[in-house]
Amino acid sequence: MANGTWKIARRGNTQLPLVIVLALAVALVLLGRAQANLFDRARTAIIDRLEPMLVVVHAPVVQFDRWIGSINELFAVYRENLALKDENARLKQWRNVAVVMQDRVKRYQALLHAVPDPDVHSVLSQVIGRANRPFLQTMILDAGASGNVKPGEAVVDARGMIGRIYLTGSHTSWVILLTDLNSRIPVTVAPGNHQAMMVGDNTPMPTLDTMSQTVTLHAGDQVVSSGDGGLLPPGLPIGTVVGQAGQYRVALLSDAASAQDVEILAFRRPPEQLPADALSQLPAVAAGLKPAAPPPPAPASAMPPQTVQAAVARPTKPVTPKVTPPAATVPTPPAAAAQASSPDAGETTADQTDQDR
């Protein structure tokens, strides 16, 4: 009996704190709805008082996160360093090959007396902005007419060609990218030295146009500027050929979105102007040479024997001089006067003389 009474009392003592907690929760909810700003002010006051302690507690957490992140970055840097060492070794091999080939080309040019390529001067510039007017994508450079920058000059970065200058100000320039719809430049596809026109279509990879139908390209062929027109220097690296959707496209080497430091190539080859009087002169005279004199006539002794014999054997018709007697000593009969007045008189007399002979 006593044990049963004790269990009932214990059960009642357990339910009492639960009722108190529920009553406090309802009171807090009602108080929060009635005085919403009261809790906000209380929360703010508590955070202000605990702010130094939170900074002290948060600092080790931040350092631990950085330490964990540095470990991951350390492994990533290690892998990247290995890849860069491998790439650097391959580039050194290709550099040696390029030096040898360049020396060989110079020796061949010296043997063939080839005309050297004109010097290309460059202006280092920095990208200071990007815009979508008047073209879809445009770069703005901090070099202009004051730095001898002119429209049409090529803009390149460390990897390849980016575009061309189309508008210059006093201290700024605007660049039309190779991917723009209004961009068209002559290019050469190697190997094979195939001439083509690279046309932008507002996509990351421009297309190749105006090629011969018999030309077959392969993925990975190199695309460089051809220099046709004398506006762009020949041999600027542009990209590689990629086959896509039944047509040839060019995967550009440069990335205009991430380019910061670029070079503007001051290359311009004006067409040669002919002299003003070249059209009215002989080719030899236009080239600065004197015209050749006509050959003198050959002497008779130098003529062939057959020609000399033919000239001697050819009969010659004697010419009878026409003698007119004086009118005072030789009288002229009327018949003779009429015959002399006719136009055929001289010819008839000459014919009669030939018959008599």
C-alpha positions in Angstrom: 0.0 0.0 0.0 2.8 2.3 0.9 4.7 1.4 -2.3 1.6 2.1 -4.4 1.2 5.6 -2.8 4.8 6.4 -3.5 4.5 5.5 -7.2 1.5 7.8 -7.6 3.2 10.7 -5.9 6.3 10.2 -8.1 4.2 10.2 -11.2 2.5 13.5 -10.2 5.9 15.1 -9.5 7.1 14.2 -13.0 4.2 15.8 -14.8 4.4 19.1 -13.0 7.6 20.4 -14.7 6.1 19.5 -18.1 3.0 21.6 -17.4 5.2 24.5 -16.3 7.3 24.3 -19.4 4.2 24.3 -21.6 2.8 27.3 -19.8 6.1 29.2 -20.2 6.3 28.4 -23.9 2.7 29.7 -24.5 3.6 32.8 -22.5 6.7 33.4 -24.5 4.9 33.0 -27.8 2.2 35.4 -26.8 4.8 37.9 -25.5 6.8 37.5 -28.7 3.8 38.4 -30.9 2.9 41.3 -28.7 6.4 42.6 -28.2 8.4 41.6 -31.3 11.0 44.3 -31.0 11.7 43.3 -27.4 13.3 40.0 -28.5 15.3 41.7 -31.3 16.7 44.2 -28.8 17.5 41.5 -26.4 19.2 39.4 -29.1 21.2 42.4 -30.3 22.3 43.3 -26.7 23.4 39.7 -26.1 25.4 39.5 -29.3 27.1 42.9 -28.6 28.2 41.6 -25.2 29.4 38.3 -26.6 31.1 39.8 -29.6 34.7 39.7 -28.2 34.3 36.1 -27.1 32.8 35.1 -30.5 35.8 36.7 -32.3 38.2 34.7 -30.1 36.3 31.5 -30.6 35.9 32.0 -34.4 39.6 32.7 -35.1 40.8 29.1 -34.5 38.0 27.8 -36.6 39.0 30.0 -39.5 42.6 29.0 -39.2 41.7 25.4 -39.1 39.6 25.8 -42.3 42.5 27.6 -44.0 44.9 24.9 -42.9 42.7 22.2 -44.3 42.3 24.2 -47.5 46.0 24.7 -47.8 46.6 21.0 -47.6 44.3 20.4 -50.6 46.0 23.3 -52.4 49.4 21.9 -51.6 48.5 18.6 -53.3 47.0 20.5 -56.3 50.1 22.7 -56.6 52.3 19.6 -56.4 50.4 17.9 -59.3 50.5 21.1 -61.3 54.2 21.6 -60.7 54.8 18.1 -62.1 52.7 18.8 -65.2 54.5 22.1 -65.7 57.9 20.4 -65.5 56.9 17.9 -68.1 55.5 20.6 -70.4 58.6 22.7 -69.9 60.9 19.8 -71.0 58.8 19.3 -74.1 58.9 23.0 -74.9 62.7 23.1 -74.6 62.9 20.3 -77.1 60.7 22.2 -79.5 62.7 25.4 -78.9 65.9 23.6 -79.9 64.2 22.4 -83.1 62.8 25.9 -83.8 66.3 27.4 -83.4 67.8 24.9 -85.8 65.1 25.4 -88.4 65.3 29.2 -88.1 69.1 29.1 -88.7 68.5 26.8 -91.7 65.9 29.1 -93.2 68.3 32.1 -92.8 71.0 30.2 -94.7 68.6 29.2 -97.5 67.4 32.8 -97.7 71.0 34.0 -98.0 71.7 31.5 -100.8 68.5 32.4 -102.7 69.0 36.2 -102.1 65.5 36.3 -100.7 63.9 39.6 -99.7 63.8 39.7 -95.9 60.5 40.2 -94.0 59.8 43.7 -92.9 60.3 44.6 -89.3 57.2 44.5 -87.1 57.0 47.0 -84.3 54.7 46.4 -81.4 53.0 48.6 -78.7 52.3 47.0 -75.4 48.8 47.8 -74.1 46.4 46.7 -71.4 42.7 45.8 -71.5 40.8 48.5 -69.6 37.3 47.5 -70.4 34.9 45.4 -72.5 31.6 46.4 -74.2 28.9 45.0 -76.4 28.6 48.1 -78.6 28.9 48.5 -81.6 29.7 44.8 -81.9 28.7 41.8 -79.8 32.0 41.7 -78.0 34.6 44.5 -77.9 37.8 45.1 -76.0 39.0 48.6 -75.0 42.7 49.2 -74.8 44.6 52.0 -73.2 46.7 52.9 -76.3 45.5 55.2 -79.1 46.6 57.5 -81.8 49.1 59.2 -79.5 51.0 55.9 -79.4 51.0 55.5 -83.2 48.1 52.9 -83.1 46.2 52.8 -86.4 43.0 51.0 -87.4 43.5 47.6 -88.9 46.5 46.6 -86.9 46.6 43.1 -85.3 46.1 42.6 -81.5 47.8 39.5 -80.0 48.5 38.1 -76.6 51.1 35.5 -75.4 49.1 32.7 -77.1 47.9 34.1 -80.4 45.9 36.6 -82.3 42.8 38.1 -80.6 41.4 40.6 -83.1 42.1 43.9 -85.0 41.9 47.6 -84.2 38.9 49.1 -85.8 38.6 52.5 -84.0 41.3 54.7 -82.3 41.0 57.7 -80.1 43.7 59.8 -78.6 44.5 57.4 -75.8 42.2 54.4 -76.3 41.5 51.9 -79.0 38.6 49.5 -79.7 39.2 46.0 -80.9 36.9 43.8 -83.0 37.4 40.2 -82.0 38.0 37.3 -84.4 34.8 35.7 -83.2 32.6 38.7 -84.2 30.2 38.4 -87.1 31.9 41.3 -88.9 35.4 39.8 -88.7 36.9 38.3 -91.9 40.6 37.8 -92.3 42.7 35.8 -94.8 44.5 32.8 -93.3 46.7 29.9 -94.3 46.2 26.3 -93.2 49.3 24.2 -92.7 50.5 21.7 -93.7 49.6 22.2 -97.4 49.6 26.0 -97.5 45.9 26.1 -98.2 44.5 29.6 -98.5 41.2 30.3 -96.8 39.1 33.1 -95.2 38.2 32.9 -91.5 34.8 34.3 -90.8 33.4 35.0 -87.4 29.8 34.1 -86.5 29.5 35.2 -82.9 30.5 31.7 -81.6 33.7 30.7 -79.8 35.0 29.0 -83.0 35.0 30.9 -86.3 34.4 29.1 -89.6 36.7 28.6 -92.6 35.3 29.8 -96.0 36.2 30.3 -99.6 38.3 27.2 -99.9 38.8 25.0 -102.9 36.4 22.1 -103.0 39.2 19.6 -103.6 41.0 20.6 -100.4 40.7 18.2 -97.4 41.6 19.4 -94.0 42.3 17.4 -90.9 41.6 18.1 -87.2 44.7 19.6 -85.7 45.9 21.5 -88.7 47.5 24.8 -87.8 45.8 28.1 -88.9 48.0 31.2 -89.2 47.5 34.6 -90.9 48.4 34.7 -94.5 49.4 38.4 -94.8 47.3 38.9 -98.0 46.4 42.5 -98.5 49.5 43.8 -96.6 47.5 44.7 -93.5 48.3 41.8 -91.2 51.8 40.3 -90.8 52.0 36.7 -92.1 52.5 33.8 -89.8 50.6 35.0 -86.7 49.3 31.9 -84.8 45.5 31.8 -84.7 44.3 28.3 -83.8 43.7 24.8 -85.0 41.2 23.2 -87.3 38.2 21.4 -85.8 35.6 19.5 -87.7 32.1 20.3 -86.5 28.6 19.7 -88.1 30.0 19.1 -91.5 32.1 22.2 -91.7 35.6 23.3 -90.7 36.0 25.6 -87.7 39.0 27.1 -85.9 39.6 26.6 -82.2 41.3 29.8 -81.2 44.5 29.7 -79.2 43.8 33.0 -77.4 41.0 33.7 -74.9 39.7 37.2 -75.2 37.7 36.9 -72.0 40.8 36.4 -69.8 43.3 38.6 -71.8 44.8 41.5 -69.8 48.1 42.5 -71.4 48.2 42.5 -75.2 50.4 43.8 -78.0 49.4 45.9 -81.0 51.5 45.0 -84.1 52.3 48.1 -86.2 52.6 46.4 -89.5 51.5 48.1 -92.8 52.8 47.3 -96.2 51.5 50.0 -98.7 51.2 49.0 -102.3 54.0 50.1 -104.6 53.2 53.1 -106.8 54.4 53.1 -110.4 56.3 56.1 -111.7 54.1 58.8 -113.4 55.8 58.3 -116.8 56.1 54.5 -116.7 53.1 53.9 -118.9 54.5 56.0 -121.7 58.0 54.4 -121.6 59.4 51.2 -122.8 60.0 48.5 -120.1 63.8 49.0 -120.3 63.5 52.7 -119.9 61.0 52.3 -117.0 63.6 50.0 -115.3 66.3 52.7 -115.7 68.1 51.2 -118.7 68.8 52.9 -122.0 67.0 51.5 -125.1 69.1 49.3 -127.4 70.2 51.0 -130.7 68.9 49.4 -134.0 71.5 47.1 -135.6 73.5 48.6 -138.6 72.9 47.3 -142.1 75.0 44.4 -143.2 77.8 45.1 -145.8 77.6 43.5 -149.3 80.7 41.4 -148.5 78.9 39.8 -145.6 75.9 38.8 -147.6 75.5 35.1 -148.6 76.7 34.1 -152.1 73.2 33.0 -153.2 71.8 36.5 -152.3 74.6 38.2 -154.3 74.1 36.0 -157.4 70.3 36.6 -157.3 70.9 40.3 -157.1 73.4 40.2 -160.1 71.2 37.9 -162.3 68.0 40.0 -161.8 67.4 42.0 -165.1 67.0 45.6 -164.8 64.8 47.7 -167.0 66.7 50.6 -168.6 65.4 54.0 -168.0 65.3 56.2 -171.1 65.7 59.9 -170.2 63.1 62.1 -171.7 64.7 64.9 -173.7 62.7 67.8 -174.8 64.2 69.7 -177.8 64.2 73.5 -177.7 61.2 75.0 -179.4 63.2 77.4 -181.5 65.4 74.9 -183.4 63.0 71.9 -183.8 59.6 72.6 -185.3 56.7 70.6 -184.0 54.2 69.4 -186.5 50.5 69.4 -185.6 50.3 65.7 -185.3 53.3 65.5 -183.0 51.9 68.3 -180.9 48.6 66.4 -180.5 50.5 63.3 -179.5 52.6 65.1 -177.0 49.5 66.7 -175.4 48.0 63.3 -174.7 48.9 61.7 -171.3 50.1 58.4 -172.8 52.6 60.1 -175.1 55.6 59.4 -172.9 54.7 55.8 -172.3 54.1 55.1 -176.1 57.5 56.6 -177.0 59.2 54.5 -174.4 57.5 51.3 -175.7 58.5 52.0 -179.2 62.0 52.5 -178.2 62.1 49.2 -176.4 60.7 47.5 -179.5 63.3 49.0 -181.8 66.0 47.7 -179.5 
